[in-house]
Amino acid sequence: MNTRGLLDQLLKSGQALLDKQSAGAGKPAAGGLGSLLSGAGGGALAAGAMGLLLGNKKARKYGGKALTYGGLAALGVLAYKAYGNWQARQGHTQASEPQTLDRVPPAQAEQHSQAVLRALVAAAKADGHIDARERELIEGEFTRLDNDQQLQRWLHAELNKPLDPAEVARAAQTPEMAAEMYLASVMMVDEEHFMERAYLDELARQLGLDPALRQALEEQVRQTGAA
């Protein structure tokens, strides 16, 4: 099962979402889609899947923030930066580089990708907007993006299982994976929504994130979204 390519497309799909929203509002669509995604229509397909995961209210807010992520490697860069900021504030000297997904070999990067995708799908369910019909639509979009049968079965199971932050957190085999999973979750949720904020609080607790590291991760997302 290879989740890296699918997750990379999803994380890059903010440009296509923003293009669609801009066109719908009668504004010129932003350029640069081709440089973000390979394959004809890839951006639109990924944006469709991400838009369904986010729900309409979130999709309207998402495009600008997602644009600045630039895909899977960029998520690792954000986690790495947050780690550095956290360590500096704690007065810790960095004994070794954090092994975020932009700095690990392919096999480990795949482990990180599966954990992050699990977190992404779970966070999308945190406000309760995904019903049976929407799950079918989301699975259809994922199938159009990647027809790997093993990956489809895995995604089906993730979409249909009850939301359980403790179960999600068990996928974090390293502190860096925990940080990446939390970053992806913050990216997905509306922090002003009480159900989603409560989910983030419990996920952070289950991941065992130091409160100061959690703050550094959230600040990194906000800074990136404002860029």
VOGU-3710 file (C-alpha; in Angstrom, 3 decimals, decimal comma):
1> mntrglldql> 0,000/0,000/0,000  1,397/3,375/-0,997  -0,271/6,343/0,703  2,465/8,876/-0,002  1,295/9,882/-3,471  -2,356/10,197/-2,469  -1,570/12,224/0,637  0,780/14,482/-1,314  -1,999/15,258/-3,814  -4,456/16,021/-1,024
11> lksgqalldk> -2,068/18,374/0,733  -1,339/20,174/-2,520  -4,981/20,500/-3,524  -5,545/23,889/-1,885  -4,636/25,626/-5,153  -7,407/23,823/-7,023  -9,890/24,577/-4,249  -8,910/28,223/-4,327  -9,148/28,302/-8,121  -12,679/26,881/-7,972
21> qsagagkpaa> -13,787/29,312/-5,261  -12,299/32,289/-7,098  -13,936/31,312/-10,363  -17,256/30,812/-8,606  -17,041/34,308/-7,169  -16,359/35,799/-10,587  -12,740/36,534/-9,774  -9,722/35,517/-11,835  -8,504/32,087/-10,801  -5,051/31,915/-9,275
31> gglgsllsga> -2,350/30,392/-11,481  0,290/27,811/-10,795  -1,828/24,673/-10,573  0,315/22,830/-13,086  3,433/23,440/-11,054  1,795/21,932/-7,968  0,284/18,757/-9,367  1,266/16,435/-12,168  -1,293/14,811/-14,411  -4,243/16,369/-16,209
41> gggalaagam> -7,010/17,183/-13,788  -5,098/15,882/-10,786  -5,532/19,083/-8,835  -9,264/19,222/-9,426  -9,710/15,596/-8,369  -7,673/16,038/-5,213  -9,518/19,241/-4,409  -12,805/17,397/-4,833  -11,764/14,760/-2,314  -10,374/17,343/0,087
51> glllgnkkar> -13,437/19,555/-0,305  -15,691/16,650/0,652  -13,519/15,850/3,660  -13,589/19,440/4,781  -17,275/20,105/4,239  -18,544/23,285/2,599  -17,984/25,641/5,512  -14,394/24,533/5,941  -13,604/24,453/2,238  -14,327/28,173/2,017
61> kyggkaltyg> -11,693/28,850/4,660  -9,163/26,280/3,566  -7,738/27,352/0,207  -5,372/30,116/1,305  -3,902/28,079/4,146  -3,455/24,943/2,057  -1,707/26,860/-0,706  1,246/27,505/1,534  1,750/23,869/2,526  3,030/22,702/-0,842
71> glaalgvlay> 2,522/18,991/-0,242  3,799/16,225/1,962  7,422/17,342/2,301  6,289/20,802/3,394  4,330/19,266/6,268  7,566/17,725/7,489  9,316/21,092/7,171  6,630/22,720/9,329  6,986/20,018/11,980  10,760/20,451/11,895
81> kaygnwqarq> 10,477/24,226/12,342  8,035/23,834/15,217  10,408/21,398/16,913  13,244/23,899/16,564  11,172/26,747/17,998  10,033/24,559/20,897  13,546/23,416/21,749  14,886/26,961/21,593  12,205/28,163/24,008  12,954/25,315/26,387
91> ghtqasepqt> 16,662/26,087/26,251  17,380/22,595/24,955  20,334/21,900/22,738  19,362/19,716/19,809  21,201/16,399/20,210  20,085/15,198/16,784  17,902/16,441/13,959  14,192/15,688/14,333  13,387/12,876/11,894  10,385/14,473/10,220
101> ldrvppaqae> 8,991/12,979/7,021  11,053/15,294/4,812  14,218/13,804/6,359  13,566/10,046/6,494  14,083/7,230/3,950  11,143/6,172/1,723  10,006/3,252/3,908  9,785/5,468/6,976  8,175/8,250/4,966  5,426/5,791/4,033
111> qhsqavlral> 4,827/5,026/7,724  4,598/8,743/8,431  2,231/9,214/5,484  -0,175/6,526/6,676  -0,241/8,059/10,140  -0,862/11,554/8,778  -3,618/10,377/6,401  -5,299/8,562/9,299  -5,168/11,790/11,313  -6,486/13,798/8,359
121> vaaakadghi> -9,525/11,559/7,863  -10,260/11,459/11,600  -10,050/15,244/11,940  -12,468/15,606/9,030  -15,024/13,609/11,053  -14,595/15,690/14,218  -17,576/17,987/13,553  -19,875/15,094/12,631  -20,588/16,370/9,105  -19,664/13,153/7,265
131> darerelieg> -22,738/10,948/6,919  -23,141/7,693/4,985  -23,838/9,464/1,680  -20,812/11,729/2,043  -18,613/8,745/2,888  -19,675/7,166/-0,409  -18,835/10,345/-2,301  -15,451/10,677/-0,590  -14,577/7,060/-1,334  -15,542/7,650/-4,964
141> eftrldndqq> -13,169/10,617/-5,161  -10,361/8,620/-3,566  -10,933/5,817/-6,088  -10,599/8,298/-8,942  -7,314/9,524/-7,481  -5,780/6,107/-6,802  -7,209/2,699/-7,729  -4,940/0,722/-5,370  -7,411/-1,794/-3,924  -5,512/-2,267/-0,671
151> lqrwlhaeln> -5,439/1,491/-0,138  -9,167/1,735/-0,936  -10,004/-0,903/1,670  -7,874/0,887/4,244  -9,524/4,237/3,501  -12,985/2,642/3,658  -12,175/1,299/7,128  -10,830/4,677/8,290  -13,888/6,560/7,044  -16,343/4,134/8,615
161> kpldpaevar> -14,803/3,517/12,041  -16,048/5,521/15,056  -14,032/8,610/15,897  -11,550/7,689/18,623  -8,593/10,028/19,344  -6,833/7,312/21,340  -6,983/4,899/18,401  -5,752/7,608/16,008  -2,851/8,480/18,315  -1,631/4,870/18,395
171> aaqtpemaae> -0,390/5,335/14,822  2,275/7,759/16,077  5,332/5,542/16,460  7,736/8,461/16,993  7,434/11,965/18,499  7,928/13,415/15,019  4,985/11,415/13,668  2,874/12,687/16,550  3,801/16,265/15,648  2,983/15,731/11,956
181> mylasvmmvd> -0,360/14,116/12,787  -1,285/17,005/15,036  -0,256/19,569/12,392  -2,434/17,864/9,779  -5,346/17,785/12,228  -5,032/21,487/13,051  -4,996/22,203/9,318  -8,277/20,327/8,883  -10,397/21,620/11,754  -12,164/24,851/12,577
191> eehfmerayl> -10,690/25,675/15,976  -13,657/27,933/16,768  -16,017/24,940/16,589  -16,292/23,478/20,091  -16,542/19,839/18,940  -13,460/20,166/16,799  -11,490/22,028/19,450  -12,411/19,319/21,971  -11,187/16,696/19,511  -7,852/18,505/19,135
201> delarqlgld> -7,473/18,751/22,910  -8,014/15,023/23,354  -5,817/14,110/20,382  -2,952/16,196/21,792  -3,386/14,449/25,151  -3,404/10,990/23,576  -0,359/11,847/21,456  1,472/12,923/24,599  2,430/16,305/23,164  4,229/18,654/25,502
211> palrqaleeq> 1,944/21,733/25,870  4,745/24,015/24,687  5,358/21,844/21,608  1,638/21,828/20,885  1,654/25,630/21,040  4,648/25,766/18,684  2,875/23,474/16,204  -0,304/25,566/16,245  1,705/28,765/15,835  3,475/27,258/12,829
221> vrqtgaa> 0,126/26,550/11,169  -1,152/30,064/11,873  2,032/31,689/10,574  1,897/29,584/7,421  -1,766/30,345/6,867  -1,088/34,064/7,213  1,845/33,992/4,822
//
